[in-house]
Amino acid sequence: MQPPMIRKIRIASQCLFLIVFLWLFLQTESKGANELGYPVKIFLDADPLIFITTVLSSRSLDHIPYLALVIIIATVLLGRFFCGWLCPLGALNNLTGSLKRWRFRAVPGNWHRLKYYILIFLLVSSLFSLQLVGVIDPLSLLIRSFSLSVYPLISYATGATFDAFYGLNVPVFVSVTEAIYSFLKKIILPFQQPFFLQSAFVGLLFFLILGLNLVERRFWCKYLCPLGALLGLLSRYAIIKRTVSEGCDSCGACGAVCQGSAISHEGGGWKNTECVICMNCDDVCPKNAVRFGFTRKSSAASMDLGKRRVVGSILAGVIAVPLLRISPITKTSYGDPKLIRPPGSLGEKAFLSRCVKCGECMKVCITNGLQPTLLEAGLEGIWSPILVPRLGYCEFRCTLCGQVCPTGAIRKLDIDEKPKIRIGLAMIDKGRCLPYAHATSCIVCEEVCPTAKKAIWFEKVIVRNRGGNELVLKQPRVDIELCIGCGICEAKCPVTGQPAITVTSAGESRSGDNQILLP
């Protein structure tokens, strides 16, 4: 097989897996039934870094992600092929880097060590039950960025564009654009426009990562990606190696096209842990001196991370645990009333030890009620999901969030089990409730309450209005034993601004301490 053909196959593989990722991402959405056929979490199931850190932080091995084991074994044998051939974020980085039309290198050659220090920090912190890998893991980062920012942005921009076309009020033009828009709604666009807290912040971080490719191509992959660092370590003794014959005259052509900066002509030799098996060097070599093949002979340069820096990374991972847990949020008796987790969530400590902040649960929430946290759960829980009832309630017969969770932080619930799970408790503000504060009839909260026996019930009272006339009003009460905290009453409350009925996390099934009544 000729080298140019290998390059074409690699590019085709990158495009294929990027398309598969985007297709699975679009499929990770409710189609009207309470089931998802092909969620994008398949990619997360193939992520060895998420697998290893979740096992370390949760101290358990509930299920074995066989795809991750396949990637680990294949990497040990073949090298970092995942980075060069399969990774969807790597493909996007390559695509963005291809826009660069100038030569500029301001990054020191030893910066490749940075990703190994990040990896050491993440592994050590997870060993002490602090799960931070989802913040920077490439697959989790990519899914979160698409779910919370890129996809809503595309949806909003597309809708605004076609609304502008519709506003032109040209009959033929409107008919054509409406047909196109209807087609896009069926295959690409979401059923309703999603809105997420911090979408701009998450999006800016993502576009910054892509923008770094204009400084140096695959900047993220070379210097920051912890998954790449893990795969690099696993590939250190791979049986597929790059060899160079005596015909090499050190012209430097291979180093200029190496996508992993694995080739150095400054005395460092070839760094096999940085090689992403792109085989560009085989393609451009004018002497045909470079080849990849199966060999036991070691031709790689030694790997030196520096003892002091490694120790520093280990200490940083150890110190991060108490540093992030000295806030009142970690106290057993403290319950943030806004911290309403999705139904099926594990206890807060176990939940945070597993949640990788991928955003899949937020994407599939059919009411757009699941939102990313900022500091509600502390820095440890940043971008983990909470329910914001004013934006969307928890649908009574929906269990999609548990179906897409890749680590078991949210349990997959049966449809019959879901109504028995309490995620919070509704509270009535009598100073804002219309029947209490303004002698005005309102029964919305009771009407929308979904429980079999209504958790919201009425007490009939006789009140007098300003004119002295007697009125019979129904004043709502909340049954503490029946309310499941779904939030539909808060979402539908007609009182604008701060609603008259709100849901707090108190009474949640997953906690024995965050309760209204003492046992």
C-alpha distance (Angstrom), angle and dihedral (degrees) to the residues before:
residue distance angle dihedral
M1 . . .
Q2 3.81 . .
P3 3.82 117.9 .
P4 3.85 94.9 -119.4
M5 3.78 88.0 56.9
I6 3.83 90.2 53.1
R7 3.80 89.7 53.3
K8 3.80 91.2 50.5
I9 3.80 91.0 49.8
R10 3.83 90.9 50.1
I11 3.80 92.2 50.7
A12 3.80 89.9 46.8
S13 3.82 89.6 50.6
Q14 3.81 91.7 50.9
C15 3.80 91.3 49.1
L16 3.80 91.9 46.4
F17 3.80 94.8 52.0
L18 3.80 91.8 44.0
I19 3.80 89.2 53.0
V20 3.82 90.6 46.8
F21 3.80 89.4 50.7
L22 3.82 92.2 50.2
W23 3.80 91.7 46.0
L24 3.80 92.4 50.6
F25 3.79 89.3 45.9
L26 3.79 90.7 55.6
Q27 3.80 90.4 45.8
T28 3.82 90.3 54.7
E29 3.77 91.7 88.4
S30 3.76 136.7 91.5
K31 3.79 112.2 -89.3
G32 3.79 93.4 -171.1
A33 3.80 96.7 -76.8
N34 3.78 128.5 87.6
E35 3.78 94.2 -112.1
L36 3.78 139.2 75.0
G37 3.76 120.3 -145.0
Y38 3.81 103.9 -164.8
P39 3.80 113.8 12.0
V40 3.81 118.9 -172.8
K41 3.80 88.5 -120.9
I42 3.81 85.0 94.3
F43 3.80 85.7 85.5
L44 3.80 91.3 51.1
D45 3.81 89.5 49.0
A46 3.81 86.7 58.7
D47 3.82 93.6 51.5
P48 3.84 110.3 106.8
L49 3.81 93.2 -167.9
I50 3.80 93.5 57.1
F51 3.80 90.0 45.6
I52 3.81 94.6 51.4
T53 3.82 97.7 42.8
T54 3.81 92.5 45.5
V55 3.80 91.1 53.1
L56 3.81 90.7 48.0
S57 3.82 96.6 45.6
S58 3.83 97.1 41.7
R59 3.82 95.5 39.2
S60 3.79 89.2 -138.9
L61 3.78 142.6 93.2
D62 3.79 105.1 -151.0
H63 3.77 95.0 161.3
I64 3.79 134.9 3.3
P65 3.83 115.4 -126.7
Y66 3.78 98.1 -142.4
L67 3.80 92.5 -168.3
A68 3.82 89.4 61.9
L69 3.81 90.0 50.4
V70 3.81 89.8 51.0
I71 3.82 90.4 52.6
I72 3.82 91.1 48.1
I73 3.82 94.1 50.2
A74 3.81 93.1 43.3
T75 3.81 91.0 49.4
V76 3.80 92.4 50.2
L77 3.81 88.9 53.1
L78 3.80 103.9 34.0
G79 3.81 107.3 22.1
R80 3.82 132.8 -122.3
F81 3.79 94.4 -22.9
F82 3.84 91.3 138.5
C83 3.82 91.5 66.6
G84 3.79 94.9 47.5
W85 3.80 101.1 35.9
L86 3.83 112.2 21.1
C87 3.82 113.8 23.5
P88 3.84 111.5 107.3
L89 3.82 93.0 -157.1
G90 3.79 89.0 50.8
A91 3.81 88.7 52.9
L92 3.82 91.0 51.5
N93 3.80 90.2 47.9
N94 3.80 89.6 51.4
L95 3.78 91.1 48.6
T96 3.81 92.7 49.7
G97 3.80 91.9 44.7
S98 3.79 90.3 54.8
L99 3.82 87.7 67.4
K100 3.81 89.6 66.7
R101 3.76 111.4 103.0
W102 3.79 101.1 175.3
R103 3.77 136.0 67.3
F104 3.79 114.2 -119.1
R105 3.76 128.4 147.6
A106 3.77 117.3 179.0
V107 3.81 96.7 151.5
P108 3.81 117.7 100.5
G109 3.79 114.6 -120.7
N110 3.82 94.4 -119.8
W111 3.81 93.8 57.8
H112 3.81 88.4 97.8
R113 3.82 86.1 82.1
L114 3.81 91.0 67.8
K115 3.80 93.6 77.8
Y116 3.82 90.2 54.0
Y117 3.80 91.0 53.3
I118 3.82 88.8 50.4
L119 3.81 89.6 49.7
I120 3.82 92.1 50.4
F121 3.81 90.3 49.2
L122 3.82 92.0 51.1
L123 3.81 94.7 46.1
V124 3.80 93.7 47.9
S125 3.81 93.9 46.1
S126 3.82 90.9 48.2
L127 3.79 88.9 50.5
F128 3.82 85.6 62.6
S129 3.85 91.0 48.2
L130 3.83 96.7 -98.1
Q131 3.82 108.5 131.8
L132 3.82 109.3 -161.1
V133 3.79 100.7 139.1
G134 3.81 94.4 100.4
V135 3.79 91.5 65.7
I136 3.80 92.2 65.3
D137 3.81 107.1 14.5
P138 3.83 105.1 119.5
L139 3.81 97.8 -131.8
S140 3.80 94.4 44.5
L141 3.80 89.9 45.1
L142 3.80 92.0 49.9
I143 3.81 95.1 49.1
R144 3.82 92.0 44.9
S145 3.81 92.0 48.8
F146 3.80 92.8 49.0
S147 3.81 94.0 43.6
L148 3.80 98.7 46.5
S149 3.79 102.6 30.5
V150 3.81 122.3 3.5
Y151 3.81 98.0 47.8
P152 3.84 95.1 44.6
L153 3.82 88.3 46.3
I154 3.81 92.5 52.9
S155 3.80 91.1 45.4
Y156 3.80 93.7 50.0
A157 3.81 94.4 44.3
T158 3.81 91.9 48.5
G159 3.80 92.8 48.1
A160 3.81 92.3 47.7
T161 3.81 91.2 49.2
F162 3.79 94.2 51.6
D163 3.80 90.8 43.7
A164 3.80 87.4 57.0
F165 3.80 90.2 50.8
Y166 3.80 89.7 49.3
G167 3.79 90.0 51.1
L168 3.81 91.0 60.2
N169 3.82 86.0 72.0
V170 3.81 94.9 -150.3
P171 3.85 103.1 150.1
V172 3.82 99.6 -144.6
F173 3.81 93.7 39.5
V174 3.80 91.6 47.8
S175 3.82 91.9 50.9
V176 3.81 91.9 52.2
T177 3.81 95.4 45.7
E178 3.80 92.3 46.0
A179 3.81 90.2 53.1
I180 3.82 90.4 50.5
Y181 3.79 91.7 47.3
S182 3.81 91.9 49.9
F183 3.80 89.2 51.6
L184 3.82 91.7 50.4
K185 3.81 90.2 49.4
K186 3.79 89.5 57.2
I187 3.80 98.5 49.0
I188 3.83 109.9 21.4
L189 3.79 117.3 6.0
P190 3.82 122.7 77.8
F191 3.79 122.7 -108.5
Q192 3.81 89.7 -110.3
Q193 3.79 132.8 10.9
P194 3.83 108.9 -90.1
F195 3.80 121.5 -141.0
F196 3.79 122.9 -165.9
L197 3.76 134.9 -174.6
Q198 3.82 111.3 -115.6
S199 3.80 92.2 14.5
A200 3.82 90.6 136.8
F201 3.82 92.1 48.9
V202 3.81 93.7 48.3
G203 3.80 90.8 45.1
L204 3.80 94.2 49.9
L205 3.81 90.7 52.5
F206 3.80 90.4 50.6
F207 3.80 94.5 48.4
L208 3.80 89.1 46.2
I209 3.82 89.0 57.3
L210 3.80 90.0 50.5
G211 3.80 90.5 45.0
L212 3.81 91.4 56.6
N213 3.81 86.6 70.7
L214 3.80 86.7 72.1
V215 3.80 88.1 61.8
E216 3.78 92.2 46.6
R217 3.75 128.9 -12.2
R218 3.83 113.1 -102.0
F219 3.80 90.0 5.1
W220 3.82 91.4 160.5
C221 3.81 93.4 48.8
K222 3.81 93.9 48.0
Y223 3.78 101.6 43.1
L224 3.82 113.7 13.6
C225 3.82 113.2 27.0
P226 3.84 111.6 108.4
L227 3.80 92.2 -169.5
G228 3.80 89.0 55.9
A229 3.80 88.8 50.5
L230 3.82 91.4 52.2
L231 3.80 92.3 47.9
G232 3.80 88.9 46.8
L233 3.80 91.1 56.7
L234 3.80 91.2 46.4
S235 3.81 90.7 50.8
R236 3.79 95.7 50.5
Y237 3.80 92.5 105.4
A238 3.80 98.9 30.2
I239 3.80 115.2 151.7
I240 3.82 93.0 -133.0
K241 3.79 106.1 79.4
R242 3.75 139.8 168.5
T243 3.78 114.0 -114.7
V244 3.79 129.6 -173.0
S245 3.80 123.6 -153.3
E246 3.79 126.8 -141.3
G247 3.78 89.3 -97.2
C248 3.83 91.2 78.2
D249 3.82 111.5 114.0
S250 3.85 95.4 -174.6
C251 3.80 93.1 -113.4
G252 3.82 91.3 157.4
A253 3.81 96.1 -129.8
C254 3.82 91.9 124.5
G255 3.80 93.9 50.8
A256 3.80 91.4 53.9
V257 3.83 93.0 58.7
C258 3.83 100.2 35.5
Q259 3.81 107.6 122.8
G260 3.79 94.3 -157.8
S261 3.82 99.7 41.0
A262 3.78 86.1 -121.1
I263 3.80 94.2 141.7
S264 3.80 119.7 76.1
H265 3.78 127.6 177.2
E266 3.77 93.0 -172.7
G267 3.79 95.8 88.9
G268 3.79 95.5 -77.6
G269 3.79 98.9 100.6
W270 3.81 122.2 -161.2
K271 3.82 118.1 -23.0
N272 3.80 105.2 -151.8
T273 3.83 92.3 -170.6
E274 3.82 88.5 64.2
C275 3.80 96.5 45.9
V276 3.82 112.6 107.7
I277 3.83 93.0 -171.9
C278 3.83 91.9 -112.7
M279 3.84 89.0 144.0
N280 3.80 91.9 -151.3
C281 3.79 89.1 134.0
D282 3.80 89.9 59.6
D283 3.79 88.6 51.4
V284 3.82 99.7 51.8
C285 3.80 101.7 35.8
P286 3.86 105.4 119.8
K287 3.81 91.3 -159.3
N288 3.82 97.2 46.6
A289 3.79 85.8 -126.1
V290 3.82 96.1 137.2
R291 3.77 125.3 78.4
F292 3.82 138.8 160.0
G293 3.78 120.2 -140.3
F294 3.77 149.1 128.7
T295 3.77 111.7 -65.7
R296 3.79 140.2 143.2
K297 3.76 93.1 -148.9
S298 3.81 112.9 107.1
S299 3.79 114.5 -131.8
A300 3.79 97.9 161.9
A301 3.78 129.9 111.5
S302 3.78 119.1 -112.7
M303 3.78 117.9 -94.2
D304 3.78 115.5 -123.2
L305 3.80 117.8 177.2
G306 3.80 95.1 167.1
K307 3.79 120.6 -107.5
R308 3.80 94.9 -121.3
R309 3.78 93.9 51.8
V310 3.80 92.1 46.9
V311 3.80 90.6 50.5
G312 3.80 88.8 47.1
S313 3.81 90.8 53.1
I314 3.80 90.8 49.6
L315 3.80 92.3 49.5
A316 3.82 90.7 47.4
G317 3.81 89.8 54.0
V318 3.81 90.9 49.9
I319 3.82 95.4 45.5
A320 3.82 92.8 46.7
V321 3.81 91.4 66.8
P322 3.82 99.5 63.3
L323 3.81 91.3 31.3
L324 3.80 91.8 61.9
R325 3.80 94.0 40.4
I326 3.80 102.9 53.7
S327 3.80 92.5 89.9
P328 3.84 123.4 101.0
I329 3.81 88.8 -110.0
T330 3.81 90.0 79.4
K331 3.81 93.2 55.8
T332 3.79 112.5 108.4
S333 3.79 92.6 -135.8
Y334 3.79 93.6 50.3
G335 3.78 118.1 90.5
D336 3.79 120.1 177.1
P337 3.81 104.4 -139.1
K338 3.81 90.7 -145.7
L339 3.79 94.7 52.4
I340 3.80 97.9 96.3
R341 3.80 107.6 161.2
P342 3.83 125.2 -157.5
P343 3.82 116.6 -88.2
G344 3.78 111.6 -86.0
S345 3.81 93.6 30.7
L346 3.77 116.0 147.3
G347 3.80 121.2 -120.2
E348 3.80 110.6 -64.6
K349 3.80 96.3 -101.1
A350 3.80 93.4 47.0
F351 3.79 90.6 41.1
L352 3.81 93.2 56.1
S353 3.80 91.3 45.6
R354 3.82 89.1 60.6
C355 3.81 108.2 28.3
V356 3.82 111.3 102.0
K357 3.82 95.4 -174.1
C358 3.79 93.3 -122.2
G359 3.82 93.6 148.6
E360 3.81 96.0 -134.9
C361 3.81 93.0 125.1
M362 3.81 89.7 52.7
K363 3.79 92.2 50.2
V364 3.81 94.6 52.6
C365 3.82 95.8 44.3
I366 3.79 100.9 116.4
T367 3.82 94.6 -152.1
N368 3.85 96.4 43.7
G369 3.81 87.8 -121.9
L370 3.82 97.2 129.4
Q371 3.78 109.6 86.0
P372 3.83 135.9 173.9
T373 3.79 117.6 -98.6
L374 3.77 122.9 -128.9
L375 3.81 107.3 -171.7
E376 3.82 101.0 -24.6
A377 3.81 88.8 104.2
G378 3.80 95.5 29.9
L379 3.80 125.7 -105.8
E380 3.80 88.9 -60.9
G381 3.79 90.2 64.2
I382 3.80 99.9 41.3
W383 3.83 112.5 147.6
S384 3.80 92.6 8.9
P385 3.85 114.5 135.7
I386 3.79 126.5 -90.3
L387 3.77 130.5 169.7
V388 3.80 115.0 -114.6
P389 3.83 102.1 -169.0
R390 3.78 95.1 -166.6
L391 3.81 88.0 62.7
G392 3.79 95.9 39.9
Y393 3.78 140.0 -23.7
C394 3.79 130.3 -128.8
E395 3.80 106.6 -94.4
F396 3.81 109.3 -123.8
R397 3.82 96.5 -134.0
C398 3.83 99.4 36.0
T399 3.83 125.5 106.0
L400 3.81 100.0 162.2
C401 3.81 96.6 119.4
G402 3.80 91.4 62.6
Q403 3.80 91.0 47.9
V404 3.80 94.5 58.8
C405 3.81 100.4 39.5
P406 3.83 105.1 114.5
T407 3.82 98.5 -160.7
G408 3.80 105.6 37.5
A409 3.81 94.7 -107.3
I410 3.81 84.1 130.4
R411 3.80 112.3 40.1
K412 3.76 119.4 -133.4
L413 3.80 104.3 -112.7
D414 3.78 129.2 -155.1
I415 3.77 113.8 -121.5
D416 3.82 89.5 -115.0
E417 3.81 92.5 50.0
K418 3.80 95.2 50.8
P419 3.86 97.2 74.9
K420 3.81 89.7 55.8
I421 3.81 94.2 57.3
R422 3.80 115.9 95.1
I423 3.79 116.3 -156.4
G424 3.81 95.8 174.3
L425 3.77 146.5 -35.6
A426 3.79 133.2 -94.4
M427 3.82 118.2 -122.7
I428 3.81 126.2 -164.0
D429 3.80 120.7 -137.9
K430 3.80 102.7 -150.6
G431 3.78 91.0 -167.1
R432 3.82 90.4 64.8
C433 3.81 103.1 27.5
L434 3.81 109.4 107.5
P435 3.84 98.1 -137.3
Y436 3.83 91.2 47.9
A437 3.79 104.4 37.5
H438 3.81 104.1 27.4
A439 3.81 106.4 24.8
T440 3.81 88.3 -120.0
S441 3.77 123.3 139.8
C442 3.84 116.6 -115.6
I443 3.81 128.6 156.5
V444 3.84 101.2 166.1
C445 3.83 97.6 116.7
E446 3.80 92.5 53.3
E447 3.79 93.2 45.1
V448 3.81 94.8 54.8
C449 3.83 96.9 40.6
P450 3.84 103.9 119.0
T451 3.81 102.6 -161.1
A452 3.81 117.1 114.8
K453 3.76 91.0 -117.9
K454 3.79 105.3 34.7
A455 3.80 112.2 -104.1
I456 3.81 87.6 -157.1
W457 3.79 115.1 61.8
F458 3.80 134.8 171.3
E459 3.75 134.9 -117.4
K460 3.78 113.6 -157.9
V461 3.80 112.9 -134.4
I462 3.77 135.1 174.4
V463 3.80 114.6 -128.9
R464 3.79 135.1 169.8
N465 3.75 123.9 -126.5
R466 3.81 124.6 -143.6
G467 3.77 91.2 -83.5
G468 3.81 91.4 55.9
N469 3.79 95.0 -109.4
E470 3.79 117.8 142.1
L471 3.81 117.9 -119.3
V472 3.78 130.1 -171.5
L473 3.81 108.8 -138.8
K474 3.77 134.2 179.7
Q475 3.78 108.5 -132.5
P476 3.84 114.3 -163.8
R477 3.78 125.1 -122.9
V478 3.83 128.8 -173.2
D479 3.79 119.6 -130.9
I480 3.80 103.3 -139.5
E481 3.81 91.8 -156.7
L482 3.81 96.1 52.7
C483 3.81 104.3 36.3
I484 3.83 112.3 102.0
G485 3.81 96.4 -175.6
C486 3.81 95.6 -118.8
G487 3.82 90.1 151.1
I488 3.80 99.1 -136.9
C489 3.81 90.0 124.3
E490 3.81 90.4 56.4
A491 3.80 92.3 44.1
K492 3.82 92.9 52.0
C493 3.81 99.1 37.7
P494 3.83 106.7 126.1
V495 3.81 93.1 -144.4
T496 3.80 104.5 104.2
G497 3.78 124.2 -138.9
Q498 3.78 106.9 14.0
P499 3.84 105.5 18.8
A500 3.78 121.3 -130.7
I501 3.79 92.1 -122.8
T502 3.80 121.5 44.7
V503 3.79 135.5 178.0
T504 3.78 122.7 -128.8
S505 3.80 130.2 -173.4
A506 3.81 91.3 -111.5
G507 3.78 113.7 119.2
E508 3.80 95.8 26.6
S509 3.80 115.2 160.6
R510 3.79 94.6 -132.5
S511 3.81 94.5 63.7
G512 3.79 129.6 59.1
D513 3.80 92.0 -168.3
N514 3.80 103.6 46.6
Q515 3.81 94.0 73.5
I516 3.79 135.2 127.5
L517 3.80 95.6 -140.6
L518 3.77 123.7 48.0
P519 3.82 114.1 -122.8
